[in-house]
Amino acid sequence: MFSKGKFATILIIFVAFMQSGCALMAVGTAGAAATASATDRRTVGTQIDDKTTQSRVRSAINDIPLVKDEAAVSVDVYNGQVLLTGQAPLQRMIIDIENSASTVQNVTKVHNQIRLGSPIPATSTMNDVWLASKIKTIMLADEQIPLFKLDLIVEDSEVFIMGLLTKQEAAAAVEAARNVDGVTKVIRVMELIR
């Protein structure tokens, strides 16, 4: 099956992998992804469609002249609804990005939250990651908020909440995000369900 040399190489790589903590991280990440997918209110087919749509929207946006070089745009898709966040230097570019996203197959609605201006610095992006982790920690502790049934996006200290949520869940999620120091605005990009 394996030569002694090949087996020894595989064994060394495996031991190094285990000792570095990567295995625990890989298993933990896979477990979190499986939990999120299993508890999501969208069907698996819709989840796949959303990922495909996200890739297609990104591709369509990157085909617009100067967008790649001068704008910083993030694309999130939940249940066919597209959320565009980031910054672009020209209003015309923001409009072109929205128009391009709206023509992609399976897009039911575009929420254009791109701000006019230069891309934010790396320090702001790191702050956004920190805010997102603080908000998720608070939401995880609140039984009224189904954290694995929503998407939380933070861009330049603004929080966007996507998902299929009940009125009570949505209110609790917005309130939790709103009360975190550093959050400047909370924007609902969710569909209410019964």
N, C-alpha and C positions, 0 to 999 in steps of 0.2 A: 504494500500500500504506500508507505512513505519510506524513503531511505533514511538511515540513521542521521545523516547530515541535515536533511530537510526537516525531519521530526525535531531535531535539536533547535533548529532555527525557529520553527513555529512555537516550540515550547518557550524559548527565550522571549519572543515577541509577546506571547500570552502572559507570561509572568510580569514583564515590564508593564503591560497594559493594566493588569490587575493591581500592581503596586502603585501605579500613578493615580489611581482613583477614577480613571476614565471609564472603567467598566461600570462602576456604580453610577456615574453620571449618565452613561449611555442607557443603562437599564432604567434609571429614573426618568430620563427624558422620554424614552419610549413609553413608559408607563403613564406619564402625564399626557402624552399625545393620545394614547389609546383611551384614557379616561375622558379627555375633552371630546374626542370623536364619538364615543359611546353615549355621552350625556347631552350632546348637541341636539337641539330640537329640529334641526334640518335633517332630511334623509341623507344617507351616505351619498346617494346620487347627486343631491343638491350641493353637498360639501365638495364633491369632485368638480361639479360644474362651476362652483364659485372659484376654486383654485385655477381652473382652466381659463375662466373669464378674467381673473386677475392677471394672468400671464398675457392674455391677448390685449387687455387694456394697456398694460405696461409697454408692450411692443408697439401698439398704435401710437401711444404718446411719444415714444422715443423716435418715431419716424417724423415727428414735427421738427422742422429746422430750428436749430439753436436750443431746443429744450434740454437735450442731454448736457450741453455745456453751460447753460446760463440759469437753469431752473433746478429746483430740488422738489420732486413730486413723489409722494407715496400713494399707493393704490391699495385699498382694502375692499373686499367684496363679501357681502353677507346676504344670502337669499336673493341674489340677483341685483342687489342695490350696491352701487359703487360709491365709495367715499374717497374723494381726492383731497389730500392735505399737502401742505408744503408752501413753497414760495416761488414766485416767478417775477421777473423784472418788468414785464409789460402786461397791461390789461388785455391786449389783443392775444397774447400767448395764453393767458388764463382761459379766455373764451375758446381758443382753438383746442386746448387740452380737453375742456369739457365736451365740446362738439365731437372730438375724436373718440372719447370714451363712450359717448352715447350711441355711437354707430356700431359698437361691438355686439356680436350675437350674445343673447341671454341677459343683456343689461336691461333691467326694468326701470331703474331710476338712477340719476347721478346727483350726488350731494357734493357740490363744488365748494370746498372750504380752503382753496388755495389763496394765500395772502399775497398781495402786491408787495414786492420787495426782494432783497437779496437773500440767498439761502442762509439759514441760521448757522452760527458757528458750532464747532464740535462741543464746546462747553454747554451750550443750550441743549444739544442732543443728549449729552450725558445726564443733564438735569431731567430731561424728559423720561429717560430710562429709570432714574431714581424715583420720580413722581409715580410712574406706572407701577413700580414694585411696591411703593407705600400704599397706593390705592388698592392694589390687588390683595395685599396683606389684610387691609381693613375689610374688604369685601369678603374674603375667605372666612373671616371670623363672624360675619353677619349671616345668620340662617335665612334671612329674607332675600338674600342676593344669590342667585344661581351663577356663580363666577364662571363655571364651565359652559354656560349657555349664552355667554355674551363675549363680544370682542371689545377690548379697551385699547384705544389709540391715544397717545399723548404727542402733541406737536406744538412746540414752543409754549409750553405750559397750559395749552388748551386741551381739554379732555373730550374725546368723542366716544360715545357708547353705542355699539351696534348690537343687534340681536333680536330674537323673538321673545319678548318679555310681557308678563302681565303688567297691568297698571301699577300694582303694588311693588312688584320687582323693579320696575323702571324707576319709580319714585325713590325706592331705597338705594338703588345704585347711583342715581344722580346725587342724592343727599350725601352718600358716603364720599363720592369724588369731590363734591363741592366743599366739604369740610377739611380737606387736606391742605395744609399750608403750602403755598407756592402755586396752587391751581388758580388760573386767572378766569377760566370760563369752562362750563360743562355744556356740551352740545349733544342733544339726543339725535341719534341716527338709527333709531330702532323701530321695529314694527310691534304694535301692541296686539297681544292675543288674549283670549279669554281663559 
